[in-house]
């Protein structure tokens, strides 16, 4: 099979999937062995600051029960912390020190992988590919969700 014969959607999915597999493998090797790809969908909403479980559920596009389950798991793993909010009934969920460290490690690994590709293929070629993919994402109507950090986990 010629990989270039695949349609753009599949090829993009497979490249992104492989990239993410490599990032996750490095994270696990660096001590984040309980980190899963799905955790990133929660983290993306907490990078800018704490949120309630209700707000997280809305942003994740899931039920409050599903969001609560994810939050409880991530609190137990040490990636999130919960504290009393202004309204005592609604706890504020935030990234913990470990959560911030995991994000920093993942970003560092992603940058290193991209730098490796730039070294191999050249900065101009990588910039062209990224520009094309960004334009395609715009044309397909997916750019706003990325900009707003509102990507939902595939169902």
N, C-alpha and C positions, 0 to 999 in steps of 0.2 A: 504494500500500500504506500502510495506517495502522500506524505503528510500535508503537502501543499494542496492536495486535492480535497482536503476536508473543507467544509464551509467555515466561514470566519467565526461563527458562534462556537462551534465545537473546538476549533483550534485555540481560540481565546480562552475557552473554559479549561482546556487541557494544560495550556501554558500556565494560567493562573493557579490551577490546582497543583501542578508540580512545584511551582514557586512556593506556594503555601505549605506543601509537604516538607520541603527543604527547610523552611523557616521554623516550622513546628519541631522538626527533628533536632535542629540546633538549640531551640529553646529547651527541649527535654534534656539534651546533653548538658546544658548549662544550669540544670537544677530545677527547671519548671516542668518536671515530669508528669504533673497532673493537669497541665494546660491542654485545652482542647480548642479546636478551631471555633466551635460554637461560642466559646467564651468571648471571643472578639466582638460578637454582635451585641453583647451587654456592655463591654468596655467602651465601645465607640460612643455610647450615650453618656458616659460618666467622665470622659476626658475633660470636658469643659466645666464640670462641677457636679455636686451631689444632686440626686433626683429621688423622688418618692417611688415606691414600687408601682403605684398607679401610673405615674408619668412614664416610667420605664416600660410598663406593659403597653401603653399607648404607642410609644415610639418603636417598640419591638414588633408591634402588630400581633400581640398574643394576649391571652386572658391574664387577669391579675394573678390567678392561681399559678399559671405557667411561669410568669415573671417571678413570683415569690419563690417558687421552687428553684429557679436558676440562681436567684440572689442568695438563698439559703446555702446552696452548694458552694457558691463562690466565697461566701463569708466563712464557711467551714474550712475551705482550702486556703484562706488567708488573703485572697485577692481583693475582697471588698470588706467594708466595715459599715455597720449601721449605727446611727445615733438619733436621739430624739430631735425632731424638727421643731419649728415654731408651733405647729399644731401637734400636741403631744401624741395624738393618735397616729400620725403619719411619720414614720421613721424616714430619715434621710439616708440614702445609700450612696456611698462614695468609694472610690478606689483607695485601697490601703497602700502603705509603702511598698508592699510586695506587688500589688497590682501595677503601680507606677513603674516599678523596676522591671516587671515582665514586659510592659509596653515598650520601655526604653530598649530592652534587650532585643525584642522583636524588630523594632525600627532599625536598630544597628545592623541586625542580620539582613534585613531587606535591603538596606543601603549597600552592604557588602556584596550581596548577590548582584545587585544592579551594577555596581562598579566592576565586578568580574565580567559581566556581559558587555559593558562599555569598553573594557580593555580588549575584549575578544572581537567585538563587532564595530567599534568606533562610536564616539559620542554622537556624531551626526546621524548615524544609522539608527541608534537607539532613540534619539530625539524624534526622528521621522516616524518611527513605529509608534511611539507614545502619542505623538500629535495625531496620527491617523486614528488610533484607538479612541482618543478623547473626542475627536469629531464624530466618529461612529456612535459612541455612547450618547452624544448630544442628539444626533439624528434619530436614534432609537428611543429617545425619551427617558434615558436613565441617569442623566447627569445631575439633575436636581437632587435625587435621592442620595447620590454620593456626596454632593456639596453639603447637604443637610445632615450628613451622618445618619441616614435613615434607611440603610440597607437591611433588609430582613433576611433571616436565615432561610435558605431554600427549604421548601416543604416536601 
